[in-house]
Amino acid sequence: MIPETGIMRRNAEFERDFFDKPYEIFNNLSEAISWVHGVLRNNH
């Protein structure tokens, strides 16, 4: 999740508590892509 506003970030933080899959909040796409690569490496 890459929220564009503070409200979107707070909503994402709230929703994370109810989501049972890997879920993170990032400041930019590069961070998100790096995280996904790490998740994929760890699951295979």
Residue frames as qw, qx, qy, qz and C-alpha x, y, z in Angstrom:
[[0.000, 0.891, 0.453, 0.000, 0.00, 0.00, 0.00],
 [0.398, 0.048, 0.015, 0.916, 1.36, 3.41, -0.95],
 [0.021, -0.810, -0.549, 0.206, -0.99, 5.97, 0.56],
 [0.349, 0.556, 0.189, 0.730, -1.11, 9.44, -0.98],
 [0.232, -0.693, 0.056, -0.680, -2.43, 11.29, 2.06],
 [0.075, -0.304, 0.743, -0.592, -2.27, 11.08, 5.84],
 [0.723, -0.004, 0.276, -0.633, -5.88, 9.91, 5.99],
 [0.853, 0.295, -0.379, -0.206, -5.14, 7.11, 3.54],
 [0.360, 0.391, -0.764, 0.367, -2.14, 6.07, 5.67],
 [0.357, -0.196, 0.624, -0.667, -4.22, 5.98, 8.86],
 [0.849, 0.134, 0.024, -0.511, -6.92, 3.94, 7.11],
 [0.733, 0.373, -0.568, 0.007, -4.29, 1.50, 5.84],
 [0.077, 0.353, -0.775, 0.519, -2.83, 1.17, 9.34],
 [0.621, -0.058, 0.426, -0.656, -6.31, 0.37, 10.68],
 [0.871, 0.275, -0.179, -0.365, -7.06, -2.14, 7.90],
 [0.401, 0.482, -0.766, 0.143, -3.73, -3.90, 8.46],
 [0.339, -0.253, 0.736, -0.528, -5.08, -5.19, 11.80],
 [0.769, 0.196, 0.391, -0.465, -7.80, -7.16, 9.98],
 [0.710, 0.565, -0.362, -0.215, -5.79, -8.47, 7.02],
 [0.837, -0.386, 0.389, 0.011, -4.22, -11.91, 7.50],
 [0.834, 0.403, 0.101, 0.362, -1.80, -11.78, 4.56],
 [0.539, -0.185, 0.006, 0.822, 1.51, -9.91, 4.23],
 [0.081, 0.890, 0.364, 0.264, 0.60, -6.22, 4.27],
 [0.498, -0.335, -0.110, 0.792, 2.84, -3.20, 4.60],
 [0.166, 0.954, 0.236, -0.082, 2.59, 0.52, 4.08],
 [0.675, 0.002, 0.188, 0.714, 5.26, 2.27, 2.03],
 [0.034, -0.741, -0.039, 0.670, 6.30, 5.79, 1.19],
 [0.338, 0.624, -0.421, -0.564, 7.19, 5.01, -2.41],
 [0.913, 0.289, -0.128, -0.257, 7.04, 2.36, -5.10],
 [0.462, 0.546, -0.670, 0.199, 10.73, 1.43, -4.79],
 [0.279, -0.326, 0.741, -0.516, 10.27, 0.43, -1.15],
 [0.816, 0.105, 0.275, -0.497, 7.16, -1.58, -2.05],
 [0.801, 0.456, -0.369, -0.120, 8.92, -3.45, -4.86],
 [0.212, 0.496, -0.771, 0.337, 11.88, -4.30, -2.62],
 [0.511, -0.184, 0.625, -0.561, 9.52, -5.63, 0.05],
 [0.883, 0.251, 0.040, -0.395, 7.62, -7.78, -2.46],
 [0.625, 0.502, -0.596, 0.052, 10.85, -9.30, -3.74],
 [0.063, -0.387, 0.790, -0.472, 11.76, -10.19, -0.15],
 [0.716, 0.006, 0.427, -0.552, 8.36, -11.76, 0.50],
 [0.858, 0.389, -0.213, -0.259, 8.63, -13.81, -2.69],
 [0.396, 0.512, -0.730, 0.219, 12.14, -15.01, -1.80],
 [0.259, -0.281, 0.746, -0.546, 11.03, -16.08, 1.66],
 [0.761, 0.129, 0.351, -0.531, 7.98, -17.98, 0.40],
 [0.870, 0.427, -0.185, -0.161, 9.72, -20.06, -2.27]]
